[in-house]
Protein backbone atom coordinates (compact mmCIF):
# COMPACT_ATOMS: atom_id res chain seq x y z
CA UNK A 1 0.00 0.00 0.00
CA UNK A 2 1.23 3.39 -0.71
CA UNK A 3 1.04 6.23 1.80
CA UNK A 4 -1.88 7.95 0.02
CA UNK A 5 -4.12 4.90 0.31
CA UNK A 6 -3.09 4.45 3.94
CA UNK A 7 -4.06 8.04 4.82
CA UNK A 8 -7.48 7.64 3.14
CA UNK A 9 -8.03 4.38 4.99
CA UNK A 10 -7.21 5.97 8.36
CA UNK A 11 -9.46 9.00 7.70
CA UNK A 12 -12.54 6.87 7.01
CA UNK A 13 -12.02 4.31 9.75
CA UNK A 14 -14.93 5.53 12.02
CA UNK A 15 -18.38 7.08 11.66
CA UNK A 16 -18.83 10.78 11.22
CA UNK A 17 -20.65 12.81 13.87
CA UNK A 18 -23.61 13.31 11.54
CA UNK A 19 -23.97 9.55 10.98
CA UNK A 20 -23.93 8.90 14.74
CA UNK A 21 -26.59 11.56 15.38
CA UNK A 22 -28.87 10.07 12.69
CA UNK A 23 -28.50 6.56 14.16
CA UNK A 24 -29.23 7.80 17.70
CA UNK A 25 -32.32 9.70 16.49
CA UNK A 26 -33.67 6.64 14.66
CA UNK A 27 -33.15 4.36 17.66
CA UNK A 28 -34.74 6.95 19.98
CA UNK A 29 -37.76 7.33 17.71
CA UNK A 30 -38.33 3.56 17.55
CA UNK A 31 -38.00 3.29 21.33
CA UNK A 32 -40.44 6.14 21.87
CA UNK A 33 -43.04 4.58 19.56
CA UNK A 34 -42.79 1.16 21.22
CA UNK A 35 -42.88 2.62 24.74
CA UNK A 36 -45.79 4.99 24.07
CA UNK A 37 -47.98 2.22 22.59
CA UNK A 38 -47.27 0.00 25.61
CA UNK A 39 -48.26 2.83 27.98
CA UNK A 40 -51.46 3.50 26.02
CA UNK A 41 -52.48 -0.16 26.26
CA UNK A 42 -51.94 -0.13 30.02
CA UNK A 43 -53.96 3.06 30.42
CA UNK A 44 -56.96 1.83 28.42
CA UNK A 45 -60.02 2.35 30.56
CA UNK A 46 -62.47 -0.49 30.56
CA UNK A 47 -65.96 0.63 29.75
CA UNK A 48 -68.32 -0.49 32.45
CA UNK A 49 -71.53 -2.00 31.08
CA UNK A 50 -74.10 -4.46 32.38
CA UNK A 51 -72.12 -7.48 31.16
CA UNK A 52 -68.84 -6.35 32.74
CA UNK A 53 -70.10 -4.76 35.96
CA UNK A 54 -69.17 -7.58 38.40
CA UNK A 55 -65.80 -8.45 36.86
CA UNK A 56 -64.66 -4.85 36.37
CA UNK A 57 -65.52 -3.81 39.92
CA UNK A 58 -63.91 -6.95 41.38
CA UNK A 59 -60.74 -6.23 39.44
CA UNK A 60 -60.71 -2.50 40.19
CA UNK A 61 -61.39 -2.77 43.93
CA UNK A 62 -59.77 -6.10 44.81
CA UNK A 63 -58.56 -6.14 48.39
CA UNK A 64 -60.09 -2.77 49.27
CA UNK A 65 -62.92 -4.05 51.46
CA UNK A 66 -66.64 -3.52 50.97
CA UNK A 67 -67.68 -0.99 48.35
CA UNK A 68 -70.98 0.24 47.04
CA UNK A 69 -71.27 1.36 43.44
CA UNK A 70 -74.25 3.56 42.62
CA UNK A 71 -75.44 5.70 39.72
CA UNK A 72 -77.65 8.76 39.30
CA UNK A 73 -78.94 10.76 36.30
CA UNK A 74 -80.06 7.66 34.38
CA UNK A 75 -76.67 5.99 35.02
CA UNK A 76 -74.69 8.83 33.45
CA UNK A 77 -72.90 9.63 36.73
CA UNK A 78 -71.64 6.83 38.96
CA UNK A 79 -69.95 6.89 42.35
CA UNK A 80 -68.12 4.53 44.69
CA UNK A 81 -68.77 4.49 48.43
CA UNK A 82 -65.93 3.05 50.54
CA UNK A 83 -66.47 3.36 54.25
CA UNK A 84 -67.70 6.94 54.62
CA UNK A 85 -65.93 8.27 51.52
CA UNK A 86 -67.79 8.85 48.27
CA UNK A 87 -65.80 9.40 45.10
CA UNK A 88 -66.79 9.68 41.46
CA UNK A 89 -66.19 6.54 39.40
CA UNK A 90 -63.45 7.51 36.96
CA UNK A 91 -63.85 4.72 34.41
CA UNK A 92 -65.96 4.69 31.29
CA UNK A 93 -69.68 4.00 31.77
CA UNK A 94 -72.13 2.57 29.26
CA UNK A 95 -74.99 1.06 31.23
CA UNK A 96 -77.47 1.68 28.43
CA UNK A 97 -80.63 3.70 28.13
CA UNK A 98 -83.81 3.01 30.09
CA UNK A 99 -81.96 1.02 32.75
CA UNK A 100 -84.20 -1.08 35.00
CA UNK A 101 -83.10 -3.11 38.01
CA UNK A 102 -85.13 -6.17 39.00
CA UNK A 103 -84.86 -8.48 42.01
CA UNK A 104 -86.77 -11.59 42.97
CA UNK A 105 -89.13 -11.25 45.94
CA UNK A 106 -90.02 -13.95 48.49
CA UNK A 107 -92.77 -15.27 46.20
CA UNK A 108 -90.28 -15.71 43.33
CA UNK A 109 -91.73 -12.83 41.31
CA UNK A 110 -89.54 -10.11 39.82
CA UNK A 111 -90.07 -6.62 41.14
CA UNK A 112 -88.55 -3.52 39.61
CA UNK A 113 -86.60 -1.24 41.94
CA UNK A 114 -87.54 2.26 40.81
CA UNK A 115 -85.69 4.35 43.36
CA UNK A 116 -82.88 3.05 45.51
CA UNK A 117 -82.23 6.20 47.51
CA UNK A 118 -81.03 9.67 46.61
CA UNK A 119 -77.66 11.35 46.18
CA UNK A 120 -77.16 15.06 45.42
CA UNK A 121 -80.95 15.25 45.40
CA UNK A 122 -81.02 12.91 42.39
CA UNK A 123 -82.64 9.50 42.23
CA UNK A 124 -80.25 6.53 42.50
CA UNK A 125 -81.27 4.11 39.76
CA UNK A 126 -78.55 1.48 40.31
CA UNK A 127 -77.03 0.33 43.58
CA UNK A 128 -74.52 -2.52 43.49
CA UNK A 129 -72.53 -3.89 46.42
CA UNK A 130 -69.15 -5.60 46.20
CA UNK A 131 -68.23 -7.29 49.45
CA UNK A 132 -64.69 -7.90 50.66
CA UNK A 133 -65.01 -11.65 50.01
CA UNK A 134 -65.76 -10.97 46.30
CA UNK A 135 -69.49 -11.65 46.40
CA UNK A 136 -71.89 -9.07 44.97
CA UNK A 137 -75.51 -7.97 44.82
CA UNK A 138 -77.71 -10.34 42.85
CA UNK A 139 -79.95 -8.59 40.32
CA UNK A 140 -81.26 -8.51 36.78
CA UNK A 141 -80.50 -5.43 34.68
CA UNK A 142 -82.73 -4.62 31.71
CA UNK A 143 -81.71 -1.91 29.27
CA UNK A 144 -81.71 -1.17 25.55
CA UNK A 145 -78.79 -3.61 25.14
CA UNK A 146 -80.70 -6.60 26.53
CA UNK A 147 -81.40 -8.48 29.77
CA UNK A 148 -78.45 -9.32 32.03
CA UNK A 149 -78.43 -11.64 35.03
CA UNK A 150 -75.84 -10.65 37.64
CA UNK A 151 -75.17 -13.50 40.09
CA UNK A 152 -74.31 -12.89 43.69
CA UNK A 153 -71.44 -15.30 44.24
CA UNK A 154 -68.39 -14.75 42.08
CA UNK A 155 -69.99 -15.56 38.73
CA UNK A 156 -69.91 -13.53 35.57
CA UNK A 157 -72.85 -11.51 34.29
CA UNK A 158 -74.84 -13.38 31.67
CA UNK A 159 -76.94 -11.97 28.88
CA UNK A 160 -80.24 -13.86 28.75
CA UNK A 161 -83.09 -14.00 26.25
CA UNK A 162 -85.94 -13.21 28.63
CA UNK A 163 -86.93 -12.72 32.27
CA UNK A 164 -87.91 -16.40 32.53
CA UNK A 165 -84.34 -17.48 31.81
CA UNK A 166 -83.05 -14.92 34.33
CA UNK A 167 -85.45 -16.31 36.94
CA UNK A 168 -84.24 -19.87 36.27
CA UNK A 169 -80.61 -18.81 36.74
CA UNK A 170 -81.50 -16.93 39.92
CA UNK A 171 -83.35 -19.88 41.45
CA UNK A 172 -80.68 -22.36 40.35
CA UNK A 173 -77.97 -20.33 42.10
CA UNK A 174 -80.08 -19.94 45.23
CA UNK A 175 -80.84 -23.66 45.34
CA UNK A 176 -77.26 -24.81 44.74
CA UNK A 177 -75.87 -22.51 47.42
CA UNK A 178 -78.46 -23.42 50.00
CA UNK A 179 -78.00 -27.18 49.60
CA UNK A 180 -74.31 -27.60 48.89
CA UNK A 181 -72.68 -25.36 51.45
CA UNK A 182 -70.21 -24.44 48.71
CA UNK A 183 -70.06 -20.77 49.67
CA UNK A 184 -69.20 -21.42 53.28
Secondary structure, DSSP 4 states (H G I P E B T S, - for coil): --HHHHHHHHHTSS--HHHHHHHHHHHHHHHHHHHHHHHHHHTPPPEE-TTTHHHHHHHHTTTS--EEEEEETTTTEEEEEETTEEEE--SEE---SS-EEEEE-TTS-EEEE----EETTEEEEEEEEE-TTS-B--EEEEETTEEEEE-SSSPPPEEESSHHHHHHHHHHHHHHHHHH----
